[in-house]
Amino acid sequence: MSTPTLGIIANPVSARDIRRVVAHAGNLQISERVNIVIRVLQAARAAGVQRVLLMPDRSGIRALLDRHLKRGDTELPELELLDMEPTSTVEDTFAATRLLQRAGVAAIIVLGGDGTHRAVVRELVAGADATLSALPIAGLSTGTNNAFPEMREPTITGLAAGLYAMGRLDAGEALLPNKLIEVSILNGAGAPRRDIAIVDAVVTQDRTVGARALWKPQSLAAAYFAFAEPEAIGLSSIGGLLQPVGRRDPGGLSVQLATDARHALLHLNAPIAPGLVRPVAVASWQRMVADEPQAVSAEAGSVALDGERELTFDPGERVTMTLREDAFHTLDVKRCMAAAARDGLLTTRIPNP
C-alpha cells in the first residue's frame, strides 16, 4: 500500500503584480509564506500524513524551510522536493501539478492568488482522465485579488487535507465540484486556441498583454463569470453587485460593458482591486447556461483570465465563452471539519481505569 501523500504548490511571487502598487495593498513576505507552509505541514502530520511533496523555488521558500528542518522539528511529515528545475515562471506551477498527478497525491494544497489556482486547475483539466479528474485542490489565499481561494487559517486547511489524505473522510462529503469558463479562439486555420478561467474571463479592447494585471475599467468590453459574489474583490465584483451567482449555483453570468455614456444602462461602483472602487459602465447582462457557447462581439482585443491578460485576438478570429459545470474538485474544508467533529476523528477516548 502506498503512503498517503499530499502535494503543496506555494507560489513565491503571488501578490507582486502592479495592483499592489496602484492599490496600496499589502505584500506577503517569503518568511510568512514559509510560516504558512510549516503550519500546513504540522497540521497534516497531526492528522496522520507522513509524506508531503513540495514544488521547489528560487525565491527563498525552499531555503527557509531547509533552515527550519535542520532544527529537527519532529512534528513535520517527511518533506520531498519535486524533481524539477524551477524557472520562476508559471511553468513551475504547470510542471509541479503534472508531477503531483503522476505521484498519486491525495490532494494539492495551493498557496497563491486566483492566477496560481487557475494554473493548477488548467493543468488538472488538461491532463484529466477518469482517475485524475477527481484530484482535489485546497486553496489558501496569498494573492492580490482573491475571489477563488479562501481566507482561512492554514492549520485548519492542513487538518482537513490530512484527514482526507488518510482516507478518514468520504469523497462524497469532503469534495465539491466547481465551475469554470472555457475560452476558445478560432481563426479558421487549424485547431482553436483554448484556455480557462476559474472565476472570470474579461474581454478588453487592449491589443497587447502588457503588464498582464488588469485594473483599469475604461477598456473593458465584456465579462463572463463562473461565479460572482457581492462581497468579492476584483473584476468578479462587477457581476456580484449586478446579479450574484454563487459557486454552487447552476449557471454563470455574462455582462456587456459600454464604451460610452450613450450605451450605458447604468454605472456601477465596483471594488476592482484592494482600495480601488471605480465606476464601470454596464450595457446589459444575462445568465450563462452550462455548455452553451456565447460569442464575443468585440472584433479584436485581449482576454484577461482571472484578472491577468493572457490571450489576444485579431479581426477575423471568433472568440466564444462557455460555462462548464462539475469541471474540477476542491476540498470543502468547512464540511470536512464538521464531519471530523461529528465522527470524532480528532478525538481519543481515555479508557476507564
Stockholm file with secondary structure:
# STOCKHOLM 1.0

chainA/1-353         MSTPTLGIIANPVSARDIRRVVAHAGNLQISERVNIVIRVLQAARAAGVQRVLLMPDRSGIRALLDRHLKRGDTELPELELLDMEPTSTVEDTFAATRLLQRAGVAAIIVLGGDGTHRAVVRELVAGADATLSALPIAGLSTGTNNAFPEMREPTITGLAAGLYAMGRLDAGEALLPNKLIEVSILNGAGAPRRDIAIVDAVVTQDRTVGARALWKPQSLAAAYFAFAEPEAIGLSSIGGLLQPVGRRDPGGLSVQLATDARHALLHLNAPIAPGLVRPVAVASWQRMVADEPQAVSAEAGSVALDGERELTFDPGERVTMTLREDAFHTLDVKRCMAAAARDGLLTTRIPNP
#=GR chainA/1-353 SS CCCCEEEEEECTTTTCSTHHHHTTCCCCCHHHHHHHHHHHHHHHHHTTCCEEEECCCSSSHHHHHHHHHTTCCTTSCEEEECSCCCCSSHHHHHHHHHHHHHHTCSEEEEEECHHHHHHHHHHHHHTCCTTGGGCCEEEEECSSSCSSSBCCCHHHHHHHHHHHHTTCSCHHHHEEEEEEEEEEEECSSSSCEEEEESSEEEEESCSSCTTSBCCCGGGEEEEEESCBCTTCCSTHHHHHHHSCBCTTSSSEEEEEECSSGGGCSEEEEEEEETTEEEEEEEEEEEEECTTCCEECCCSSEEEEETTEEEEEECTTCEEEEEEEEEEEEEECHHHHHHHHHHHTTTCCCCCCC
#=GC SS_cons         CCCCEEEEEECTTTTCSTHHHHTTCCCCCHHHHHHHHHHHHHHHHHTTCCEEEECCCSSSHHHHHHHHHTTCCTTSCEEEECSCCCCSSHHHHHHHHHHHHHHTCSEEEEEECHHHHHHHHHHHHHTCCTTGGGCCEEEEECSSSCSSSBCCCHHHHHHHHHHHHTTCSCHHHHEEEEEEEEEEEECSSSSCEEEEESSEEEEESCSSCTTSBCCCGGGEEEEEESCBCTTCCSTHHHHHHHSCBCTTSSSEEEEEECSSGGGCSEEEEEEEETTEEEEEEEEEEEEECTTCCEECCCSSEEEEETTEEEEEECTTCEEEEEEEEEEEEEECHHHHHHHHHHHTTTCCCCCCC
//
